[in-house]
């Protein structure tokens, strides 16, 4: 789930609408492996982050099924692994690695990670 600003807004509404359970609810109710296996987490969590970031209604739906702390931790882990010297390509390296479309940085704008982290850690206000 990666799109431009206008497309993102429409996508966020679509995942909460329609017949129940909604697409968002179904994503949150996927089998346990999607929440425990690193490869599957890498597929699911960026989609949930994109669908729920800056959308309080979707965040409420998400919180009915899972803790937002899981998404916040995923963002933190992504930020720390990208900043770790062993994980960065050196400019002199001749070998380029293929683009991993599951990486959070390829599915959610990196300049919004800090804001998203705060959004998912913030308690819902009534």
SVG drawing of the C-alpha trace seen along z (x, -y; Angstrom):
<svg xmlns="http://www.w3.org/2000/svg" viewBox="-22 -14 57 32">
<polyline fill="none" stroke="black" stroke-width="0.4" points="0.0,0.0 2.0,-2.9 0.4,-5.9 0.4,-9.6 -1.3,-11.9 -4.7,-12.0 -4.7,-8.3 -3.6,-7.5 -6.7,-9.4 -9.0,-7.4 -7.3,-4.2 -7.6,-4.9 -11.4,-5.3 -11.7,-2.2 -10.0,0.1 -12.6,-0.9 -15.7,-0.9 -17.9,1.7 -19.3,4.9 -18.2,5.9 -15.6,7.1 -13.8,4.3 -10.5,4.9 -8.7,3.2 -10.4,5.6 -9.5,8.6 -5.9,7.4 -5.9,7.2 -7.4,10.7 -4.8,12.5 -3.3,15.6 -0.8,15.3 2.1,16.0 1.6,12.5 2.3,11.0 5.2,13.3 7.2,14.3 9.6,11.5 9.0,12.0 5.2,11.7 5.4,8.8 7.5,7.0 4.5,7.4 1.6,6.6 2.9,3.9 3.7,1.3 0.2,1.7 -1.3,1.2 0.9,-1.9 -0.1,-3.4 -3.8,-2.7 -4.0,-4.1 -1.4,-6.9 -3.1,-10.2 -6.5,-8.6 -8.1,-8.4 -11.0,-6.3 -8.8,-3.6 -6.6,-3.7 -9.7,-3.0 -10.5,0.0 -6.9,1.2 -6.8,0.8 -9.9,3.1 -7.8,5.9 -4.2,5.2 -1.9,2.8 -0.5,-0.2 2.7,0.3 3.5,3.2 3.5,0.8 5.5,-1.8 8.1,0.8 8.2,1.8 8.9,-1.8 11.6,-2.1 13.2,1.1 13.2,-0.1 14.7,-3.4 17.5,-1.8 18.3,0.8 18.6,-1.8 20.9,-3.9 23.1,-1.0 26.5,-1.2 26.4,2.4 23.1,2.0 24.1,-1.0 25.7,-0.7 29.1,-2.3 29.4,-4.6 32.5,-2.7 30.5,0.6 30.2,1.9 27.4,4.4 23.9,3.0 21.2,4.8 17.8,5.3 15.0,3.0 13.0,4.8 9.5,3.7 8.5,5.0 10.9,2.6 9.1,-0.1 11.2,-2.8 9.8,-1.7 6.2,-1.7 5.9,-4.6 7.8,-8.0 10.8,-8.0 10.4,-11.7 7.1,-10.8 8.4,-8.0 8.9,-10.1 5.4,-11.6 4.0,-8.1 5.8,-6.8 4.2,-9.5 0.8,-9.0 0.8,-5.3 2.2,-5.8 -0.3,-8.6 -3.2,-7.5 -6.7,-7.9 -8.5,-11.0 -12.2,-10.7"/>
</svg>
